[in-house]
């Protein structure tokens, strides 16, 4: 086995390693994109999973919307129903966004696989692998947070029972995570209650997986982009250090490769923006809604001392806060890393180069000065400052909601 074969094998295993968690989270819900190597059977299974997922999500959302509209509940009960409904509804929107952005996602995946084939030195592979590991760790943390938050809420809801009187008969039924309009589905009877409960657990898994799929994609893609920019800085440093000893043609080819890779990485970040933009908008809305609703539940139920419910609320609160911070941090990190490439050029020993070589570096500096931003809906720049604004807005709405009751 020659060296090129070894590098190619390592590139394949490394790209699989960096994208492994994304496949695990997206394939069960049919959201993993198609590639030229995807078989007909895999496409049929994926379409079947998509149809099944939509049926399960709609089966949970529609009766809950009917319950919210037609049931004559108190304001507190309507708020209790609206919070989980909002989470399920936004999860369905995110699932749809993932499917519509399937082509963009597949382009990003193929871009990552090609990048792993481009690197030829062990030092560069180690830099990329370091960022890939970081992306995996963040993805795993996101998955644990999201699933533990919503599933704990579902388990706490299902473990509690309520007494229902139907005529002269008294029945004890399990509480449901989502409210259901009784005239649409008689959940006060068995086995309807159990069937609806199972369907709501499945829909929770699907909506959670769509959110996790997006968070993991954002983490892995951003980590890979940072890895490519780090490799680029290595190339720039090597170019400056070796330019004096290189021949003219070799030096020209070297700077051409650097500029080409720089533009390739910036194009990859632009694709990340296409994938993340509208989902970031829905996630910011989810953050405001979740913090407002969960905060309201904590305030109103604190005196009940229900440890299980309060624990699930705090986990959801921590999950939403962490994931929103992650998206905002990713946006700011990518912007800073893009600008950092130009700063790296300034920090090298550029002054030892001939004037012609210095002019070549200006190409990189000029392109780095053009700021690339990850936005929410092409309107809001994702940054730490945005995270602070979102948190302030959420607590402002929480204050208004508490004053209304």
N, C-alpha and C positions, 0 to 999 in steps of 0.2 A: 504493500500500500504506500503510494507516494505521498508527499507533503500536501499537495493540493487536495487529494482525496480526504486526508485527515482534517484539513481546514473545513472542507465542505461538510463532512460529517459533524464536526463540532458546531458549525453554523446551524445546521438543521436541529441538533439537539438543544442548542441554546435558544433558538427562536421558539421551539416547542416549550421549553422551560418558562420563558417569559410570558407566553400566551396561554399556558395550561389552565390557570384558574378561570380565565375568561371563557374558555370552552366549557369548563365544568358548569359554570353558572348559566350560560346562554343556551347550550344545546338542549337541556331538559324542557325549555319553554319555546323551542323552535326559533330562537332569535339569532343563532350563530349563522353568519352569512354564507352564501354559496361561493364556491371556487371552481376553477376549471376541473379540479380533481374530484368534485362532489358527484357521487353516483346518483342515478335516478331513484333508487330506493331511499337514499338519504334525503333527497328532496321531497319525496312523498311523505316520509315520516315527519319531516319538518313542517310541511303544510298541514298535516293532520294534527300535530301538536299545537300549531297556531290556532286552528279552528277550535280545538278542545279548550285551549286557554281562554279564548274570547267567550266561549259559552259559559265557562265556570265564572269568569269575572262578571259578565252581565247577569248571571243567575244570582249573584250576591248583591250587585249594585242596584238593579231595577227594583226589587222588593223593598230595599232600604230607602230609596228615593220616594217610593209610594208611601211608605210608613211615615217619612218625614213630612210629606204633604198632607196626607189624609187623616192620620191619627191625631186625635185631640189631646195632645200631651202638653205638659207645662213647658215653660221656657227652658228650664233646666234639663228636662228630658230631651228636648229638641237639640240642645247644645251637645248633650251626651251622644246623640245619634249622629250629629253632623260631623264631629271630629273624626271617628273611624271612617265614615263615608268619604270624607275628603281625602283621607290617606288612600283608600281603595281606588277612588276616582283618579287621583293623580298618578297612582301606580299604573292604571290602565292607559293613561295618556303617555307615560314614559315607555310602556311596552310598545305602543303604536309608534312612537318616535324611533325606538330601536329598529323596528321593522322597516320604517321608511328610510332610515339612514344605513340600511344594510350595505348598500353599494359603497358608501363612504367608509364604513367600517372595514369592509373587505380590502379596499385600497390601502388603508392604514396597516392592516395585517400583512399584506403583500410587501408593503414598504419596509416593515420591520424585518421580514424574512430576507429581503434583498440586502438590507444594511448589514445583517449578520454575515452575509456572503462577501461583502465588500472588504471587511476588515481582514488583514493578513498577518498582523503581528499580535503576539500573545498579550502584550501590554494593553493594546487597544481592546482586545476581547475581554480582558479582566475589568477594564473600566466600564464597558457595556454590561458585563455580567453583574457588577456591583450595583448598577442602577436597576437592572432587571430584578435582582433580589429585593431591593428596596420596594419596587413596585408590587411585588408579590406579597411582601409583609403588610403593606398598607391595604392591599386588596383583601387579605385575610382578616385584618382588623375590621374593615368596613362590613364584611359579610357577617362576622360575629356580632357586631353592634346591631345591624339591621334585623337579622333573624332573631336574635335574643330579645330585642325590644318588642316587636310585633307578635312573635310567637308566645312570649310570656303573657302579653295582654290577652291573646286568644285562649291560652290555657287557663288563666285566672278567670276569664269570663265563663268558659265551659265548666270549670270546677265548681262554680257557684250555681245554686238552684233557686227557682222561684215557684211559688205555689199559685196555681191558676184554678179558678172556680168556673166550671162549665155546667150550668144548671145546678143540680144537686150534687154534682160530682166534683171532687177536689183532686187536682193532678199536680204532680211535682215534675217540673221540666227543667232542663239545663238552660242557663242563660246563653244567649248568642252574642258573638262579638259585634255583629251588625244587626240593627233592628230590621224586622221583617213585617210587612203589611199582612195582617192575619187573614184578610179576605182574599188575598192573592195566594198565599201558602199557609195552610192551617198548622202553624208551628206549635200549637198547643196540643197536638196529637202526636202519637207515635205510630210509625217511624218517621213522620215528616220532620220532627224536631231533630232527630239524629242525622237524617240525610242532609238537611240544611246546614247543620253544624259541620259535617264533613266537607261539604262544598265550600263553606266559608274558610275552613282551614286551607283547602287547596287554593282558593283564590288569594288568600294571604301569602301563601308560598310563591304564587306566580307574580303577584305585584311586588313582593319583596325581592324576588329574583331579578325582576326587570330593573329595580333600583340598584341592586347590587351589581348587576351586569354593567350598568352605566358607570357606577363608581369605580369598579375595577378597570373598566376600559379607560376612564380618565386617568387613573393612577398609572397604569401600565404604559399608556401612550405618552403621558407627560414624563415618566421616568426614562423611557426610551429616547425621547427628544433631548432631555438633559444629558443623557449618555452620549448622544451624537454630537452635541455641542462641546462636551468635554473632550471627545476624540478630536474634534476640530481644533481645539486649543492646543492639543498635543502636536498636531500637524503644523500649526502655525509656529510654535516654539522650535520644532525641529527644522522647519524651513529657514527661520531666521538664523539659527545656529549653524546650519550647514550651507547656507546660500553662498558664503564666501569661498567655499571649497568646491562648489558644483560648477559644472559647465553651463553655458548660457541656455542651451536647449533643454537640458535637464531641469534647470531652475524654472524655466518658463512652463514646462509641463507640470512641475510641482505646484506652482501657484495656481495654474489652471484647474488642477484637481481640487485644491483647497476651496477655490471660489465656487466650483461646481457642487461640491459637497455642502458648502454653506447654503447655497440656494436650494439644494435638495432638502436640507433639514428645515429651512424656513417654509418650504412648500408643505412639508409634513406637518408642521405646527399649524399652518393654515387649514389643513384637513382636520386636525384636531378641533379647531374652532368650528368647522362645519358640523362635526359630530356633536359637540358639546353645547352649542349656542342655545337652542330652544329648550333642551332638557335642563340646562342651568336655570333658565327662566322659571320653569315649573318647579324646580327644586327650591329656588328662593321663595316661591309662593308657598310650597309645602312647609318650609321652615317657619315662615310667619304663622301659617295656620296651625302647625303642630305645637309650637311653643305657646301660642295663645290658648289653644284648646287644652293641652296637657297641663299648662300652668293653672288654668281655671279649674280643672278636675282636682289638682292637688290642693288648691286653696279651699274648695268647697267640701272636699272629702277628708281633709286633714283631721277634723274632729272625730271622724268615725274610727280612726286608728286601724284601718284595714291595711295591714302590712303588705299583703300580697298585691293589692291594687296599687298602692303607693309605690311599691318597688318597681312594678311594671311601668308606671308613669315616669319614674326617674330614669329608667333604662331607655325608654323612648326619647325622653328629653335629651339625655346624653348622646344618643345615637344621631338624632337630627342635628344637634349642635356640632358634633364632630364631623359629620359628613358635609354639612354646609361650609364649615371652616376649611375642610379639605379642598372643596371645589374652588373656594376663594383663594386659598394658598397656591393651588396649582396655577390659577390664572396669573397671579403675581409672580410666581417662580419662573414661569415660561417667559414672561416679559423681561424680567431681570436677566435671565440667562442669555436671551437674544442680544440684549444690549451689552452684556459682559464680554461677548466675543470681541467687540471693538475695543473695549478696555484692555483686554489681554494683549492686543496688538501694541497698544501704548506701553505696556509693561515689559515688552520684550526688548532685546538689545537692537532695536531697529536702526539706531544711529551708526552702527558699524557697517551697515549695508551701503552699497552704491546707490546713487540717486534713483536709477531706474528701478531697482528692487523696492525702494521705499514707495515709489509711485504705485507699484503693484499692490502694496498693502492698503493703499487708500481705497481700493475697490471694496475690501472687506469692511473697512471703517465706515464708508459711505452707506453700505447696505445695512450695517448694524444700527445705524442711527435711525432707521425707519422702524418705529415701534410696532410690534405685533401684539395685539391684545386678545385675550379670551373674553368673550362677552356673553351676557345673558340676553338672548333675543336681539342681538345687535344693538342693544340699548345701554346696558349696564356693564361696566368693566369689572370683571371678577378680580377682586383684590381684598386684602385684609381690611382696608377701609370700608369696602362694601359689606363685609361680614359684620363689622360694627354697626353700620347703618341698619342692616336687616335685623339684628338683635334688638336694637333700640326700637325699631318699628313694631316688632313682635310684642315687646313688653308694653309698648304704648297701647296697642290693641287689647292686650290682656287687662290693663288698667281700666279701659273703657268698658270691657265686658264685665268685669267685677262690679263696676259702679252701676251697671244696668240691672243687677240682681240684688 
